């Protein structure tokens, strides 16, 4: 029973969780790895995750926390050259259902604003659940969302004006 229930949860939630994490991290391969890790952890703790008020939010938050943990462990490593994978992510969002132009704009937002957009817009969570998931006040969620939407609106309107294409 546990396995079938989890399989249904995985099938119904994987794509939406992937889109939310992709919106927050802006790197397709990284987002896939983080979501896979989060679902593996959810399987290991399924009775607790199943009882969570927003299990998909648990997946996204776990994925984002995993990214932070990974970054903390590896921040002192030196990379090769200036390549950080952003060029590839900008070229293709790889079927995640996010327009590459929108993904590029999301990438420019501050991290917390991207996380709020991922949870509020992509997962359609309410303000209270988003606040609880991120460990911030509901008013802070509202402020971050308003700033993000304002920035995105300004950028999208600029891209859509006839002068921008000239």
DSSP file (Angstrom, degrees, kcal/mol; ACC not computed):
  #  RESIDUE AA STRUCTURE BP1 BP2  ACC     N-H-->O    O-->H-N    N-H-->O    O-->H-N    TCO  KAPPA ALPHA  PHI   PSI    X-CA   Y-CA   Z-CA
    1    1 A X     >        0   0    0      0, 0.0     4,-2.5     0, 0.0     5,-0.2   0.000 360.0 360.0 360.0 -45.4    0.0    0.0    0.0
    2    2 A X  H  >  +     0   0    0      1,-0.2     4,-2.4     2,-0.2     5,-0.2   0.913 360.0  49.6 -57.1 -44.4    2.8    2.4    1.0
    3    3 A X  H  > S+     0   0    0      1,-0.2     4,-2.7     2,-0.2    -1,-0.2   0.922 111.5  46.8 -64.7 -45.6    4.5    1.8   -2.4
    4    4 A X  H  > S+     0   0    0      2,-0.2     4,-2.2     1,-0.2    -1,-0.2   0.903 112.7  50.2 -63.9 -40.8    1.4    2.4   -4.5
    5    5 A X  H  X S+     0   0    0     -4,-2.5     4,-2.1     2,-0.2    -1,-0.2   0.916 112.9  46.1 -63.3 -43.4    0.5    5.5   -2.6
    6    6 A X  H  X S+     0   0    0     -4,-2.4     4,-3.0    -5,-0.2    -2,-0.2   0.906 109.3  54.9 -67.1 -40.9    4.0    6.9   -3.0
    7    7 A X  H  X S+     0   0    0     -4,-2.7     4,-2.8     1,-0.2     5,-0.2   0.911 109.0  48.2 -58.7 -43.0    4.1    6.0   -6.7
    8    8 A X  H  X S+     0   0    0     -4,-2.2     4,-2.4     2,-0.2    -1,-0.2   0.919 112.0  49.4 -62.6 -43.4    0.9    8.0   -7.2
    9    9 A X  H  X S+     0   0    0     -4,-2.1     4,-1.7     2,-0.2    -2,-0.2   0.923 112.8  47.8 -60.9 -44.4    2.4   10.9   -5.3
   10   10 A X  H  X S+     0   0    0     -4,-3.0     4,-2.5     2,-0.2    -2,-0.2   0.945 113.1  46.9 -62.8 -49.5    5.5   10.8   -7.4
   11   11 A X  H  < S+     0   0    0     -4,-2.8     4,-0.4     1,-0.2    -1,-0.2   0.900 117.7  42.0 -60.9 -41.5    3.7   10.6  -10.7
   12   12 A X  H  < S+     0   0    0     -4,-2.4     4,-0.3    -5,-0.2    -1,-0.2   0.731 125.4  33.2 -80.3 -20.7    1.3   13.4   -9.9
   13   13 A X  H  X S+     0   0    0     -4,-1.7     4,-2.4    -5,-0.2     5,-0.3   0.633  91.7  84.9-112.1 -14.4    3.9   15.7   -8.3
   14   14 A X  H  X S+     0   0    0     -4,-2.5     4,-2.7     1,-0.2     5,-0.2   0.931  94.1  43.8 -58.5 -51.0    7.3   15.2  -10.0
   15   15 A X  H  > S+     0   0    0     -4,-0.4     4,-2.5     1,-0.2    -1,-0.2   0.908 115.7  46.5 -64.9 -42.9    6.8   17.6  -12.9
   16   16 A X  H  > S+     0   0    0     -4,-0.3     4,-2.0     2,-0.2    -1,-0.2   0.892 114.5  48.1 -67.9 -37.5    5.3   20.4  -10.9
   17   17 A X  H  X S+     0   0    0     -4,-2.4     4,-2.7     2,-0.2     5,-0.2   0.901 110.9  51.7 -67.0 -39.9    8.0   20.0   -8.3
   18   18 A X  H  X S+     0   0    0     -4,-2.7     4,-2.9    -5,-0.3     5,-0.2   0.922 109.6  49.4 -62.2 -43.9   10.7   20.0  -11.0
   19   19 A X  H  X S+     0   0    0     -4,-2.5     4,-2.3     2,-0.2    -1,-0.2   0.912 112.1  48.8 -61.3 -41.4    9.2   23.2  -12.5
   20   20 A X  H  X S+     0   0    0     -4,-2.0     4,-1.4     2,-0.2    -2,-0.2   0.926 114.6  43.5 -65.7 -44.5    9.2   24.9   -9.1
   21   21 A X  H  X S+     0   0    0     -4,-2.7     4,-2.7     2,-0.2     5,-0.3   0.902 112.5  53.5 -68.3 -39.8   12.8   23.9   -8.3
   22   22 A X  H  X S+     0   0    0     -4,-2.9     4,-2.7     1,-0.2    -2,-0.2   0.899 107.1  52.2 -60.2 -40.5   13.9   24.8  -11.8
   23   23 A X  H  < S+     0   0    0     -4,-2.3    -1,-0.2    -5,-0.2    -2,-0.2   0.849 114.4  43.8 -63.1 -32.7   12.4   28.2  -11.3
   24   24 A X  H  < S+     0   0    0     -4,-1.4    -2,-0.2    -5,-0.2    -1,-0.2   0.845 126.9  26.6 -82.2 -34.9   14.4   28.6   -8.1
   25   25 A X  H  < S-     0   0    0     -4,-2.7    -3,-0.2    -5,-0.1    -2,-0.2   0.667  84.7-146.2-106.8 -18.4   17.8   27.2   -9.2
   26   26 A X     <  +     0   0    0     -4,-2.7     2,-0.4    -5,-0.3    -4,-0.1   0.739  65.7 103.9  62.2  26.7   17.7   28.0  -13.0
   27   27 A X     >  -     0   0    0     -6,-0.2     4,-3.0     1,-0.1     5,-0.2  -0.914  57.1-157.2-142.2 111.6   19.7   24.9  -13.9
   28   28 A X  H  > S+     0   0    0     -2,-0.4     4,-2.5    64,-0.3     5,-0.2   0.907  93.0  45.2 -57.1 -50.5   17.9   21.9  -15.5
   29   29 A X  H  > S+     0   0    0      1,-0.2     4,-2.2     2,-0.2    -1,-0.2   0.918 115.7  47.1 -63.9 -43.2   20.4   19.2  -14.5
   30   30 A X  H  > S+     0   0    0      2,-0.2     4,-2.8     1,-0.2    -1,-0.2   0.923 111.2  51.9 -63.1 -43.9   20.8   20.5  -11.0
   31   31 A X  H  X S+     0   0    0     -4,-3.0     4,-2.6     1,-0.2     5,-0.2   0.914 109.6  49.6 -59.9 -43.4   17.0   20.8  -10.6
   32   32 A X  H  X S+     0   0    0     -4,-2.5     4,-2.3    -5,-0.2    -1,-0.2   0.918 112.4  47.6 -62.0 -43.3   16.5   17.2  -11.7
   33   33 A X  H  X S+     0   0    0     -4,-2.2     4,-2.4     2,-0.2    -2,-0.2   0.920 113.0  48.3 -63.5 -43.6   19.2   15.9   -9.3
   34   34 A X  H  X S+     0   0    0     -4,-2.8     4,-2.4     2,-0.2    -2,-0.2   0.900 112.6  47.5 -65.2 -41.3   17.7   17.9   -6.4
   35   35 A X  H  X S+     0   0    0     -4,-2.6     4,-2.5     2,-0.2     5,-0.2   0.897 111.3  51.3 -67.7 -39.6   14.1   16.7   -7.1
   36   36 A X  H  X S+     0   0    0     -4,-2.3     4,-2.1    -5,-0.2    -2,-0.2   0.927 111.8  47.2 -62.1 -43.6   15.3   13.1   -7.4
   37   37 A X  H  X S+     0   0    0     -4,-2.4     4,-2.3     2,-0.2    -2,-0.2   0.911 111.5  51.1 -63.2 -42.3   17.1   13.4   -4.1
   38   38 A X  H  X S+     0   0    0     -4,-2.4     4,-2.2     1,-0.2    -2,-0.2   0.901 110.4  48.4 -64.1 -41.0   14.1   15.0   -2.4
   39   39 A X  H  X S+     0   0    0     -4,-2.5     4,-2.3     2,-0.2    -1,-0.2   0.868 109.4  53.5 -68.0 -34.6   11.8   12.2   -3.6
   40   40 A X  H  X S+     0   0    0     -4,-2.1     4,-1.8    -5,-0.2    -2,-0.2   0.920 111.0  46.1 -63.6 -42.1   14.3    9.6   -2.4
   41   41 A X  H  X S+     0   0    0     -4,-2.3     4,-1.5     1,-0.2    -2,-0.2   0.868 110.0  54.4 -67.2 -35.6   14.2   11.3    1.0
   42   42 A X  H  < S+     0   0    0     -4,-2.2     7,-0.3     1,-0.2    -2,-0.2   0.903 106.4  51.8 -64.4 -40.1   10.4   11.5    0.9
   43   43 A X  H >< S+     0   0    0     -4,-2.3     3,-1.2     1,-0.2    -1,-0.2   0.916 109.0  50.5 -61.0 -42.7   10.3    7.7    0.3
   44   44 A X  H 3< S+     0   0    0     -4,-1.8    -1,-0.2     1,-0.3    -2,-0.2   0.798 123.5  30.6 -66.2 -28.0   12.5    7.1    3.3
   45   45 A X  T >X S+     0   0    0     -4,-1.5     4,-2.5     1,-0.1     3,-0.8  -0.078  80.0 138.9-118.7  32.4   10.2    9.3    5.5
   46   46 A X  H <>  +     0   0    0     -3,-1.2     4,-3.4     1,-0.3     5,-0.3   0.838  66.1  55.4 -54.6 -44.0    6.9    8.6    3.7
   47   47 A X  H 3> S+     0   0    0      1,-0.2     4,-1.0     2,-0.2    -1,-0.3   0.905 115.3  40.9 -57.4 -38.2    4.7    8.3    6.8
   48   48 A X  H <4 S+     0   0    0     -3,-0.8     4,-0.4     2,-0.2    -2,-0.2   0.910 117.6  46.7 -74.1 -42.4    5.8   11.8    7.9
   49   49 A X  H >< S+     0   0    0     -4,-2.5     3,-1.4    -7,-0.3    -2,-0.2   0.906 107.9  56.4 -66.9 -41.5    5.8   13.3    4.5
   50   50 A X  H 3< S+     0   0    0     -4,-3.4    -1,-0.2     1,-0.3    -2,-0.2   0.856 108.5  48.6 -57.8 -35.9    2.3   11.9    3.7
   51   51 A X  T 3< S+     0   0    0     -4,-1.0    -1,-0.3    -5,-0.3    -2,-0.2   0.511  86.1 112.7 -83.6  -5.0    1.0   13.6    6.8
   52   52 A X  S X  S-     0   0    0     -3,-1.4     3,-0.6    -4,-0.4    -3,-0.0  -0.398  76.2-125.0 -66.6 143.6    2.6   17.0    5.9
   53   53 A X  T 3  S+     0   0    0      1,-0.3     2,-0.2     2,-0.1    -1,-0.1   0.779 105.4  21.0 -62.9 -25.3    0.0   19.7    5.1
   54   54 A X  T 3>  +     0   0    0      1,-0.1     4,-1.8    -5,-0.1     3,-0.4  -0.668  68.7 178.5-142.7  83.3    1.7   20.3    1.7
   55   55 A X  H <> S+     0   0    0     -3,-0.6     4,-1.9     1,-0.2     5,-0.1   0.836  83.5  54.1 -59.4 -34.8    3.8   17.3    0.6
   56   56 A X  H  > S+     0   0    0      1,-0.2     4,-2.4     2,-0.2    -1,-0.2   0.898 107.0  51.3 -66.7 -37.8    4.8   18.9   -2.7
   57   57 A X  H  > S+     0   0    0     -3,-0.4     4,-3.0     1,-0.2     5,-0.2   0.876 106.2  55.8 -64.0 -36.1    6.1   21.9   -0.8
   58   58 A X  H  X S+     0   0    0     -4,-1.8     4,-2.6     2,-0.2    -2,-0.2   0.917 107.8  49.1 -59.9 -43.4    8.1   19.5    1.4
   59   59 A X  H  X S+     0   0    0     -4,-1.9     4,-2.6     2,-0.2    -2,-0.2   0.945 113.6  45.0 -61.2 -49.3    9.7   18.1   -1.7
   60   60 A X  H  X S+     0   0    0     -4,-2.4     4,-2.6     1,-0.2     5,-0.2   0.925 114.6  47.8 -63.9 -45.0   10.6   21.5   -3.1
   61   61 A X  H  X S+     0   0    0     -4,-3.0     4,-2.6     1,-0.2    -1,-0.2   0.908 112.4  49.6 -63.3 -41.1   11.9   22.7    0.3
   62   62 A X  H  X S+     0   0    0     -4,-2.6     4,-2.4    -5,-0.2    -1,-0.2   0.908 110.7  50.5 -63.5 -41.8   14.0   19.6    0.7
   63   63 A X  H  X S+     0   0    0     -4,-2.6     4,-1.8     2,-0.2    -2,-0.2   0.927 112.8  45.5 -61.4 -45.1   15.4   20.0   -2.8
   64   64 A X  H  X S+     0   0    0     -4,-2.6     4,-1.9     1,-0.2    -2,-0.2   0.881 112.6  50.6 -68.5 -37.6   16.3   23.6   -2.1
   65   65 A X  H  X S+     0   0    0     -4,-2.6     4,-2.5     2,-0.2    -1,-0.2   0.880 107.3  54.6 -65.4 -37.2   17.8   22.7    1.3
   66   66 A X  H  X S+     0   0    0     -4,-2.4     4,-2.7     1,-0.2    -2,-0.2   0.896 106.1  52.6 -62.1 -40.2   19.8   19.9   -0.4
   67   67 A X  H  X S+     0   0    0     -4,-1.8     4,-2.7     2,-0.2    -1,-0.2   0.925 109.7  47.8 -61.6 -44.6   21.3   22.5   -2.8
   68   68 A X  H  X S+     0   0    0     -4,-1.9     4,-2.4     2,-0.2    -2,-0.2   0.919 112.3  49.1 -63.5 -43.2   22.3   24.8    0.1
   69   69 A X  H  X S+     0   0    0     -4,-2.5     4,-1.9     2,-0.2    -2,-0.2   0.917 112.2  48.5 -62.0 -43.5   23.9   21.8    1.9
   70   70 A X  H  X S+     0   0    0     -4,-2.7     4,-2.0     1,-0.2    -2,-0.2   0.926 111.2  50.5 -61.8 -45.2   25.8   20.8   -1.3
   71   71 A X  H  X S+     0   0    0     -4,-2.7     4,-1.2     1,-0.2    -2,-0.2   0.908 108.4  51.9 -61.4 -42.7   27.0   24.3   -1.8
   72   72 A X  H  < S+     0   0    0     -4,-2.4     3,-0.3     1,-0.2    -1,-0.2   0.882 111.8  46.7 -62.4 -38.0   28.3   24.6    1.8
   73   73 A X  H  < S+     0   0    0     -4,-1.9     3,-0.2     1,-0.2    -1,-0.2   0.841 123.5  33.0 -71.1 -32.3   30.3   21.4    1.4
   74   74 A X  H >< S+     0   0    0     -4,-2.0     3,-1.6    -5,-0.2    -2,-0.2   0.331  82.8 104.6-109.3   7.4   31.7   22.4   -2.0
   75   75 A X  T 3< S+     0   0    0     -4,-1.2    -1,-0.2     1,-0.3    -3,-0.1   0.726  80.5  54.6 -66.6 -20.6   32.1   26.2   -1.8
   76   76 A X  T 3  S+     0   0    0     -3,-0.2    -1,-0.3    -4,-0.2     2,-0.1   0.546  85.0 104.1 -90.2  -6.4   35.9   26.0   -1.4
   77   77 A X  S <  S-     0   0    0     -3,-1.6     2,-0.5     1,-0.1    -3,-0.0  -0.466  70.9-128.4 -73.9 148.4   36.4   23.9   -4.5
   78   78 A X        -     0   0    0     -2,-0.1     2,-0.1     1,-0.0    -2,-0.1  -0.844  20.8-143.4-100.3 130.8   37.8   25.6   -7.5
   79   79 A X        -     0   0    0     -2,-0.5     2,-0.7     2,-0.1     5,-0.1  -0.383  22.8-101.5 -86.3 168.6   36.0   25.2  -10.8
   80   80 A X  S >  S-     0   0    0      3,-0.2     3,-0.5    -2,-0.1    -1,-0.1  -0.825  78.6 -39.2 -91.0 117.7   37.4   25.0  -14.3
   81   81 A X  T 3  S-     0   0    0     -2,-0.7    -2,-0.1     1,-0.2     0, 0.0  -0.131  94.0 -56.9  65.5-161.1   37.2   28.2  -16.2
   82   82 A X  T 3  S+     0   0    0      2,-0.0     2,-0.3    -3,-0.0    -1,-0.2   0.424  93.8 120.0 -97.4  -0.8   34.2   30.5  -16.0
   83   83 A X    <   +     0   0    0     -3,-0.5    -3,-0.2     1,-0.1     0, 0.0  -0.508  24.2 162.3 -73.1 124.8   31.6   28.0  -17.1
   84   84 A X        -     0   0    0     -2,-0.3    -1,-0.1    -5,-0.1    -3,-0.0   0.225  61.0-101.3-124.9  12.7   28.9   27.4  -14.5
   85   85 A X  S  > S+     0   0    0      1,-0.0     4,-1.8   -58,-0.0     5,-0.2   0.388  90.6 116.1  87.7  -5.0   26.2   25.8  -16.7
   86   86 A X  H  > S+     0   0    0      1,-0.2     4,-2.4     2,-0.2     5,-0.2   0.864  70.6  58.0 -68.0 -34.4   24.1   28.9  -17.0
   87   87 A X  H  > S+     0   0    0      1,-0.2     4,-1.7     2,-0.2    -1,-0.2   0.934 108.2  46.0 -60.8 -44.8   24.6   29.1  -20.8
   88   88 A X  H  > S+     0   0    0      1,-0.2     4,-2.0     2,-0.2    -1,-0.2   0.891 112.4  50.6 -65.5 -38.9   23.2   25.6  -21.2
   89   89 A X  H  < S+     0   0    0     -4,-1.8    -1,-0.2     1,-0.2    -2,-0.2   0.858 109.3  51.6 -67.1 -34.0   20.2   26.3  -18.9
   90   90 A X  H  < S+     0   0    0     -4,-2.4    -1,-0.2     1,-0.2    -2,-0.2   0.842 110.3  49.1 -71.2 -32.0   19.5   29.5  -20.8
   91   91 A X  H  < S+     0   0    0     -4,-1.7     2,-0.4     1,-0.2    -2,-0.2   0.884 124.1  17.4 -74.4 -38.1   19.4   27.7  -24.2
   92   92 A X     <  -     0   0    0     -4,-2.0   -64,-0.3    -5,-0.1    -1,-0.2  -0.984  41.1-173.5-143.1 128.2   17.1   24.9  -23.1
   93   93 A X    >   -     0   0    0     -2,-0.4     3,-1.0     5,-0.2     5,-0.1   0.425  47.4-134.9 -94.4  -0.4   14.7   24.3  -20.2
   94   94 A X  T 3   -     0   0    0      1,-0.3    -2,-0.1     2,-0.1    -5,-0.0   0.822  59.5 -47.8  60.6  44.0   14.4   20.8  -21.5
   95   95 A X  T 3  S+     0   0    0      3,-0.1    -1,-0.3     1,-0.1    -3,-0.0   0.642  96.4 129.0  78.4  12.6   10.7   20.1  -21.5
   96   96 A X  S <  S-     0   0    0     -3,-1.0    -2,-0.1     2,-0.2     3,-0.1   0.535  79.0-114.2 -79.4  -3.8   10.1   21.4  -17.9
   97   97 A X  S    S+     0   0    0      1,-0.3     2,-0.5   -78,-0.0    -3,-0.1   0.680  77.0 122.7  83.0  17.3    7.3   23.6  -19.3
   98   98 A X        -     0   0    0     -5,-0.1    -1,-0.3     4,-0.0    -2,-0.2  -0.960  67.1-118.0-115.3 128.1    9.0   26.9  -18.6
   99   99 A X     >  -     0   0    0     -2,-0.5     4,-2.6     1,-0.1     3,-0.3  -0.403  21.6-131.0 -58.7 130.8    9.6   29.4  -21.4
  100  100 A X  H  > S+     0   0    0      1,-0.2     4,-2.1     2,-0.2    -1,-0.1   0.838 107.3  53.8 -57.1 -34.1   13.4   29.9  -21.7
  101  101 A X  H  > S+     0   0    0      2,-0.2     4,-1.7     1,-0.2    -1,-0.2   0.909 110.7  45.8 -66.9 -40.9   12.9   33.7  -21.7
  102  102 A X  H  > S+     0   0    0     -3,-0.3     4,-2.8     2,-0.2    -2,-0.2   0.901 110.6  53.6 -67.0 -40.2   11.0   33.6  -18.5
  103  103 A X  H  X S+     0   0    0     -4,-2.6     4,-2.0     1,-0.2    -2,-0.2   0.898 107.1  51.8 -60.4 -40.6   13.5   31.2  -17.0
  104  104 A X  H  X S+     0   0    0     -4,-2.1     4,-0.7    -5,-0.2    -1,-0.2   0.896 111.5  46.9 -63.2 -39.8   16.3   33.7  -17.9
  105  105 A X  H >X S+     0   0    0     -4,-1.7     3,-0.8     1,-0.2     4,-0.5   0.901 110.3  52.2 -68.6 -40.6   14.3   36.5  -16.1
  106  106 A X  H >< S+     0   0    0     -4,-2.8     3,-1.3     1,-0.2    -2,-0.2   0.875 102.0  61.3 -61.1 -36.7   13.7   34.3  -13.1
  107  107 A X  H 3< S+     0   0    0     -4,-2.0    -1,-0.2     1,-0.3    -2,-0.2   0.794  99.1  56.8 -60.8 -28.4   17.4   33.6  -12.9
  108  108 A X  H << S+     0   0    0     -3,-0.8    -1,-0.3    -4,-0.7    -2,-0.2   0.646  88.0  95.2 -80.8 -14.9   18.0   37.3  -12.3
  109  109 A X  S << S-     0   0    0     -3,-1.3    39,-0.0    -4,-0.5     5,-0.0  -0.393  89.9 -93.9 -72.0 153.3   15.8   37.5   -9.3
  110  110 A X     >  -     0   0    0      1,-0.1     4,-2.3    -2,-0.1     3,-0.3  -0.312  41.6-106.2 -61.3 153.8   17.3   37.2   -5.8
  111  111 A X  H  > S+     0   0    0      1,-0.2     4,-2.4     2,-0.2     5,-0.2   0.884 117.7  49.5 -52.2 -49.2   17.2   33.6   -4.4
  112  112 A X  H  > S+     0   0    0      1,-0.2     4,-2.4     2,-0.2    -1,-0.2   0.885 110.1  51.1 -64.4 -38.0   14.4   34.2   -1.9
  113  113 A X  H  > S+     0   0    0     -3,-0.3     4,-2.6     2,-0.2    -1,-0.2   0.912 109.8  50.4 -64.5 -40.9   12.2   35.8   -4.5
  114  114 A X  H  X S+     0   0    0     -4,-2.3     4,-2.6     2,-0.2    -2,-0.2   0.908 110.5  50.0 -61.8 -41.0   12.8   32.8   -6.8
  115  115 A X  H  X S+     0   0    0     -4,-2.4     4,-2.2     2,-0.2     5,-0.2   0.913 111.0  48.3 -64.5 -42.3   11.9   30.5   -4.0
  116  116 A X  H  X S+     0   0    0     -4,-2.4     4,-3.1     2,-0.2     5,-0.4   0.924 112.6  48.4 -64.1 -44.3    8.7   32.4   -3.2
  117  117 A X  H  X>S+     0   0    0     -4,-2.6     4,-2.3     1,-0.2     5,-1.4   0.919 110.1  53.3 -61.0 -43.0    7.7   32.4   -6.9
  118  118 A X  I  <>S+     0   0    0     -4,-2.6     5,-1.2     3,-0.2     4,-0.2   0.916 117.7  35.4 -58.9 -44.2    8.4   28.7   -7.1
  119  119 A X  I  <5S+     0   0    0     -4,-2.2     6,-2.2     3,-0.2    -2,-0.2   0.914 124.6  38.9 -79.1 -43.4    6.1   27.9   -4.2
  120  120 A X  I  <5S+     0   0    0     -4,-3.1    -3,-0.2     4,-0.2    -2,-0.2   0.914 130.4  24.7 -75.2 -42.9    3.4   30.5   -4.7
  121  121 A X  I  <5S+     0   0    0     -4,-2.3    -3,-0.2    -5,-0.4    -2,-0.1   0.933 129.0  35.8 -91.0 -52.7    3.1   30.3   -8.5
  122  122 A X  I   <S+     0   0    0     -5,-1.4    -3,-0.2    -4,-0.2    -4,-0.1   0.860 131.7  29.8 -76.0 -34.7    4.4   26.9   -9.6
  123  123 A X  S   <S-     0   0    0     -5,-1.2    -1,-0.2    -6,-0.3    -3,-0.2   0.553  98.1-135.3 -98.1  -8.8    3.0   24.9   -6.7
  124  124 A X        +     0   0    0     -6,-0.2    -4,-0.2     1,-0.2     2,-0.2   0.864  43.5 164.5  58.0  40.2    0.1   27.2   -6.1
  125  125 A X        -     0   0    0     -6,-2.2    -1,-0.2     1,-0.1    -2,-0.1  -0.550  37.7-112.6 -83.6 153.1    0.6   27.3   -2.3
  126  126 A X     >  -     0   0    0     -2,-0.2     4,-2.3     1,-0.1     5,-0.2  -0.311  32.6-101.5 -77.8 170.5   -1.1   29.9   -0.2
  127  127 A X  H  > S+     0   0    0      1,-0.2     4,-2.7     2,-0.2     5,-0.2   0.898 119.4  51.5 -61.2 -43.7    0.9   32.5    1.7
  128  128 A X  H  > S+     0   0    0      1,-0.2     4,-2.4     2,-0.2    -1,-0.2   0.914 112.0  45.4 -63.2 -44.0    0.8   30.8    5.0
  129  129 A X  H  > S+     0   0    0      2,-0.2     4,-2.6     1,-0.2    -1,-0.2   0.897 113.2  50.6 -67.3 -39.8    2.0   27.5    3.7
  130  130 A X  H  X S+     0   0    0     -4,-2.3     4,-2.4     2,-0.2    -2,-0.2   0.928 111.1  49.3 -61.8 -44.8    4.7   29.2    1.7
  131  131 A X  H  X>S+     0   0    0     -4,-2.7     5,-2.2     1,-0.2     4,-1.3   0.921 113.0  46.4 -60.7 -45.1    5.8   31.1    4.8
  132  132 A X  H  <5S+     0   0    0     -4,-2.4    -1,-0.2     1,-0.2    -2,-0.2   0.901 112.0  51.3 -65.1 -41.0    5.9   28.0    6.9
  133  133 A X  H  <5S+     0   0    0     -4,-2.6    -2,-0.2     1,-0.2    -1,-0.2   0.894 117.9  37.5 -63.2 -41.3    7.8   26.0    4.2
  134  134 A X  H  <5S-     0   0    0     -4,-2.4    -1,-0.2    -5,-0.2    -2,-0.2   0.566 108.6-121.6 -88.9  -9.7   10.5   28.7    3.9
  135  135 A X  T  <5S+     0   0    0     -4,-1.3     2,-0.3     1,-0.3    -3,-0.2   0.862  72.8 115.2  71.8  35.6   10.6   29.6    7.6
  136  136 A X  S   <S-     0   0    0     -5,-2.2    -1,-0.3    -6,-0.2    -2,-0.1  -0.830  72.1 -85.4-130.1 169.5    9.7   33.2    7.1
  137  137 A X    >>  -     0   0    0     -2,-0.3     4,-1.7     1,-0.1     3,-0.5  -0.419  34.5-119.7 -74.8 149.9    6.7   35.5    8.0
  138  138 A X  H 3> S+     0   0    0      1,-0.2     4,-2.3     2,-0.2     5,-0.2   0.874 115.2  55.9 -56.2 -38.6    3.7   35.6    5.8
  139  139 A X  H 3> S+     0   0    0      1,-0.2     4,-2.3     2,-0.2    -1,-0.2   0.849 104.6  53.2 -63.3 -33.1    4.2   39.3    5.3
  140  140 A X  H <> S+     0   0    0     -3,-0.5     4,-2.7     2,-0.2    -1,-0.2   0.881 106.9  51.9 -68.5 -38.4    7.7   38.6    4.0
  141  141 A X  H  X S+     0   0    0     -4,-1.7     4,-2.7     2,-0.2     5,-0.2   0.947 111.0  47.9 -59.8 -48.3    6.3   36.1    1.5
  142  142 A X  H  X S+     0   0    0     -4,-2.3     4,-2.5     1,-0.2    -2,-0.2   0.905 112.7  48.4 -60.1 -43.0    3.9   38.8    0.3
  143  143 A X  H  X S+     0   0    0     -4,-2.3     4,-2.4     2,-0.2    -1,-0.2   0.929 112.7  47.1 -64.6 -45.6    6.7   41.4    0.0
  144  144 A X  H  X S+     0   0    0     -4,-2.7     4,-2.6     1,-0.2    -2,-0.2   0.905 113.4  48.7 -63.5 -40.7    9.0   39.0   -1.9
  145  145 A X  H  X S+     0   0    0     -4,-2.7     4,-2.9    -5,-0.2     5,-0.3   0.920 111.0  50.0 -65.4 -42.9    6.2   38.0   -4.3
  146  146 A X  H  X S+     0   0    0     -4,-2.5     4,-2.4    -5,-0.2    -2,-0.2   0.918 113.0  46.6 -62.1 -43.2    5.3   41.6   -4.9
  147  147 A X  H  X S+     0   0    0     -4,-2.4     4,-2.5     2,-0.2    -2,-0.2   0.926 114.0  48.0 -64.1 -44.0    8.9   42.6   -5.6
  148  148 A X  H  X S+     0   0    0     -4,-2.6     4,-3.0     2,-0.2     5,-0.2   0.933 113.3  46.5 -63.2 -46.4    9.4   39.6   -7.9
  149  149 A X  H  X S+     0   0    0     -4,-2.9     4,-3.1     1,-0.2     5,-0.2   0.907 112.5  51.3 -63.7 -41.0    6.2   40.2   -9.8
  150  150 A X  H  X S+     0   0    0     -4,-2.4     4,-2.3    -5,-0.3    -1,-0.2   0.922 112.8  45.1 -61.2 -44.7    7.0   43.9  -10.2
  151  151 A X  H  X S+     0   0    0     -4,-2.5     4,-2.3     2,-0.2    -2,-0.2   0.939 116.0  45.9 -64.3 -47.4   10.5   43.1  -11.5
  152  152 A X  H  X S+     0   0    0     -4,-3.0     4,-3.2     2,-0.2     5,-0.3   0.908 112.0  51.6 -63.4 -41.8    9.2   40.4  -13.9
  153  153 A X  H  X S+     0   0    0     -4,-3.1     4,-2.6    -5,-0.2     5,-0.2   0.933 110.6  48.7 -60.5 -45.9    6.3   42.6  -15.1
  154  154 A X  H  X S+     0   0    0     -4,-2.3     4,-1.7    -5,-0.2    -1,-0.2   0.898 115.0  44.5 -60.6 -41.7    8.8   45.5  -15.8
  155  155 A X  H  X S+     0   0    0     -4,-2.3     4,-2.3     2,-0.2    -2,-0.2   0.905 114.2  48.3 -70.2 -42.1   11.1   43.1  -17.7
  156  156 A X  H  X S+     0   0    0     -4,-3.2     4,-1.5     2,-0.2    -2,-0.2   0.881 111.6  49.5 -67.8 -37.4    8.3   41.4  -19.6
  157  157 A X  H  X S+     0   0    0     -4,-2.6     4,-1.0    -5,-0.3    -1,-0.2   0.899 110.7  51.1 -67.2 -39.0    6.7   44.7  -20.6
  158  158 A X  H >< S+     0   0    0     -4,-1.7     3,-0.5    -5,-0.2     6,-0.3   0.908 110.8  48.4 -63.2 -41.9   10.2   46.0  -21.8
  159  159 A X  H 3< S+     0   0    0     -4,-2.3    -1,-0.2     1,-0.2    -2,-0.2   0.796 112.2  50.4 -66.8 -27.9   10.6   42.8  -23.9
  160  160 A X  H 3< S+     0   0    0     -4,-1.5    -1,-0.2    -5,-0.2    -2,-0.2   0.597  86.3 101.8 -89.4 -12.9    7.2   43.2  -25.4
  161  161 A X  S XX S-     0   0    0     -4,-1.0     3,-0.9    -3,-0.5     4,-0.8  -0.450  77.0-126.1 -76.1 146.9    7.4   46.9  -26.4
  162  162 A X  H >> S+     0   0    0      1,-0.2     3,-0.6     2,-0.2     4,-0.6   0.840 109.2  59.6 -59.9 -33.5    8.1   47.7  -30.1
  163  163 A X  H >4 S+     0   0    0      1,-0.2     3,-0.8     2,-0.2    -1,-0.2   0.824  96.5  61.9 -65.6 -29.7   11.1   49.8  -29.2
  164  164 A X  H <4 S+     0   0    0     -3,-0.9    -1,-0.2    -6,-0.3    -2,-0.2   0.825 101.9  50.9 -66.9 -31.1   12.8   46.8  -27.5
  165  165 A X  H <<        0   0    0     -4,-0.8    -1,-0.2    -3,-0.6    -2,-0.2   0.619 360.0 360.0 -81.1 -13.2   12.9   44.9  -30.8
  166  166 A X    <<        0   0    0     -3,-0.8    -1,-0.2    -4,-0.6    -2,-0.2   0.458 360.0 360.0 -84.6 360.0   14.5   47.7  -32.7
